[in-house]
Structures are given as C-alpha cells and as structure tokens.
Amino acid sequence: MQLAKDLLTTTLPTIHPDTALECVFSYYEENNILSLPVLKKDKYIGMVMEQDFFDLDLSQGVKSVKLPLSNEDVSVLPSTHLYDCLRIVDEFDVEIIPVVDKEDKYHGTIIVKDMMDKVARLHADQIEGSIVVLRIEAIHYSLEDLSRWVETNNVKILSSFVEVDNNDSKMVIVTLKLNTMKVDAVLATFERFSLNVIYSSASAEGKDDSKDRLDNLMRYLEL
C-alpha cells in the first residue's frame, strides 16, 4: 500500500515568509519546479507559486514585496493513501503536495511528477492483466455488482478507480484492472447487462481490438 510518507521527498527546498524573492526564483530554476512549500518555523503555512507573482506590484522595489501565499489548506497526512493524493492533484491542480502531521508540522513534499512516475511503475510491475473502462449512470454504479459479474467468468478485479464524467455529472467513468489478458467473456457479460464499455486493453481469443477501443475512447473524450 502506497502512502504519502512513502512518496515524499525531503530534498525540495522550503522557504520562509522572509525569504528573498531572488532566492525563491533561484530555487525554482535549480529544482525545475514552479511551486515551493512555505514554513513558519517547522509548520506548513502555504505554498508560493510562480504564477502568483504575476499580479504583484513591484513599483516600490522587490524588497518591499511579501511572498504571495496560496493553497494554505492543500496538504496531506503521512498516512494519506496514494489515491487520495491523486484526488488532491485533480481538485487543486498543484504540482506539489506538502505532507504534514495533525499539528501542521512539515514532513516533506510529494512532487506530483515523481508520484505519477511511481504510479506508472507500480502499474507496470503489477500482476499481468488488462484494463477495462466503463461509463455508467452514477445512480446504478455498484462495485459489488461489477465484481460479481466479473467473477462469474473466473476473473478478479485487482483494482478500481471511479471518477465523475466531465461531460455529464450524472455519469461515472469506472476503470477496472483485471487479473487476466483474456477478457472477452467479461466484455460479453457486461454487454449482456447493457454496460457501456468505452475502452478495453485486451481480448481473449488473440484478437487485438484495443486500437479500435482506444480510438473510440479518444473520440468520446473529444466530444
């Protein structure tokens, strides 16, 4: 199980309310990143992002400018699960996630790019299997039902991820990782229950229809 404490780094520089702007921009450049955590003593108080500097009034000189803090409430506990960290990224569109304890004491920072690289490696290293993506009415979504239908074909769901359809809030997109590359029987079961499969990465009889399904998925996302 991947938790925030397993994903954080302590090598990213932290800054303080009195850190000079020249240092902030130097840290941005040195670390190839545009956001940094801000600490007051050892407590996280927000982050400073390059875009926040665009609206500053520099007419009185750089030294007169206070650091523009943002995302003061964007942080996670060390025990936060990877999937909840991903939800933070989706909700706040940040490139770093500070990790703090219940007293806001700073433990380190998750760099989103590094986290996504780790997610990709984790999925690559998992048991061989396939991905099936469904589009379902939210009111009818039941992981219990999906699991039962999948297991009637002697297949297991290794993991699942559910997100609201950006095109219709009454629908959800359900991504299933299955423990086999042979999913034709599962797809037939889903079809029997009138489920809309918008993507499948493999098929059972050696027939590779993943390209067609990927094209269908991309056309759907472009709507």
Summary of the structure (lengths in Angstrom):
residues: 223
radius of gyration: 22.3
end to end distance: 35.7
largest distance: 71.4
contacts: 611
relative contact order: 0.12
helix: 36%
strand: 27%
